[in-house]
Amino acid sequence: MGRAGARCGIPGSQVVKSDYTARPVSAVGEGGAGRRAKRAVCRAALLGLWLAGAARCESPEESARKAMEASVARQATAITAMRLSVARQRMALAAALVPSSHAAPSTPVSPPFFLLSWPAPGGSCDPVPEAQLGPLIQQAAQKEGLDQGLLRAVAEEESGLRACAVSAKGAMGLMQLMPATAEDLGVGDPFDPRENLMSGAHLLKQLLARFGNDAALALAAYNAGPARVEENGGVPPIPETIRYVQQILGRLPLL
């Protein structure tokens, strides 16, 4: 604390020697203005020490807020990068489909947009913070009449709750909407957590209605497509699909 703390009698203060030589003062000066000046100096020193200590301290709430803001910022950065990648691929497809007067009639057409090379699957962003995710899941589930636990479990299995996630096949966002599906559902931005969850919940509700509210069949259809479920009269014998259904149902409480 230094000289100010020592003068004010603060425990643990260091006494700093100085070349100051005490001078005799009158009783009036020491008892009146002198003491007031000393008290003012002490109060100022103590206030400075208190402010310095307060600046170093941070409440748990403030730490949590800063951590959430940092996570949201990282998500926004990753999602922006993914959107740029999508835009570049759309431009590449548009260029490939423009007929060229110099091209031979047999010139092969580039593969469809979402079959082009994608960034590494999984996405490089954090999961959506619970403070943001919880209300979104609640809203989507209530709108579609779904169980919140089921909707959350699907999102966890599909994307790990990452808004920027993109699979090797091109499925996008929290509930991994395929491009054609996103287009059918009128999704404008598949990397927007709210829009993706609302659309994914709507699709899941459609599949539940199609398969008589059988959760296992609806989940199998979400993963492998409804046509395969109907062809097999049940969960298709595809290891990935079987594991997918088991993983999600295993997250739900037993009724």
Protein Blocks (a to p, Z undefined) as FASTA:
>chain_A
ZZmlmmnopghiacdddfbdcddddfklmmmmmmmmmmmmmmmmmmmmmmmmmmmpccfk
lmmmmmmmmmmmmmmmmmmmmmmmmmmmmmmmmmmmpccfkbcfklccdddfklmccdde
hijadcddfklmmmmmmmmmmmnopafklmmmmmmmmnoopakbccfkopacjkopafkl
mmmnopablmbmklmmmmmmmmmmmmmmmnoopaklmmmmmmnopklmmmnopacdbfkl
mmmmmmmmmmpccZZ
